[in-house]
Amino acid sequence: MQQKTKKVLITGANGFLGSNVARDLYRRGYELKLMIRPSADVSVIADVPSEVFYGDISNEGDVMKAVEGCNFVVHTASVTAQWDVTFKAYELVNVTGTKNIVKACLAHQVERLIHISTANTLGSGNKNKPGTELNSFALHHVNSGYISSKYIAQQYVLEQVERSKLPAIIINPTFMIGPYDAKPSSGKLILHGMNKHFFFYPPGGKNFVYIGDVCAGIASALEIGKIGDCYLMAGENLSYKEFFQLLNKASGQEPILVRIPGFVLKIGGIIGTLSGIFSPVPRKLNYSAAYMLCIYNYYSGKKSERELLLNYTPIKNAINKALKWFRENDYC
């Protein structure tokens, strides 16, 4: 007797991660149900065979209907912008939306919920001792609405694993690079580095990961991940200078790289934060974002390699794939 195909709900399915996960899980033989906002642009997932459910993640009734009939849920929907967003907007999607997902998963008795968090809910480290899943949250002082709301949501999911036997697993990706970044999100970093004679880069660094590896980790977590565990999806730890050197090599350009002093970035961030208080005009930088650009935000993906059987792709390859997609779709 042929085994029935498992059905997966993906929230935020038209986003960078959501669209890549949809493609990956379809190739693996899963049946897909994609939850997106009624006003969302679906062009990036138009070629993915699936059932599309239009709904609002902050609406409990919509979420309950979306989860109905699904074996698994991959919750990628999130407000990810780092500035010019109110905490209320973060909270509505990242916290309330997650609570709605948890309630629906419990009501419909899904087999597994894969909750997509962020690496920044775990403490980072340096290149010699990068952050792991054992590190505690260490960015309270940054006052980032995005990071704080994702931490609150993650803690709620873990609480429900203990209290309500929620069959959930946490995925903590670092900075994802790859194709199908239609909005774009993290791909802004690549586009920012293109077609310049002089390029100014921040003094810090972060961990970069190929989005295809994150998708593989999610698929593996659906099958062999441990309920209640967190898994960092972390590829290479690079300074921003090292990252842009890889980008320049991939793109064939040779701009002059100029390091921005940390204090200059932070002063700009303070000005941006203050201007946001007194003016409704969108600002390109605030203090929390400036602070994050100045630190070395490094992580280890060893646990996911060991327990989810991941083999991480070199970031130069991820940059090549992302750049190829951006060029083919006239982004640069």
Secondary structure by P-SEA (a helix, b strand, c coil): ccccbbbbbbcccccaaaaaaaaaaaaabbbbbbbbcccccccccccccccccccccccaaaaaaaacccccccccccccccccccaaaaaacaaaaaaaaaaaaaaacccccccccccccbbbbcccccccccccccccccccaaaaaaaaaaaaaaaaaaacccbbbbbbbcccccccccccccaaaaaaaccccbbbbccccbbbbcaaaaaaaaaaaaccccccbbbbbccccccaaaaaaaaaaaaccccbbbbccaaaaaaaaaaaaaaaacccccccccaaaaaaaaccbbbbccccccccccccccaaaaaaaaaaaaaaaccc
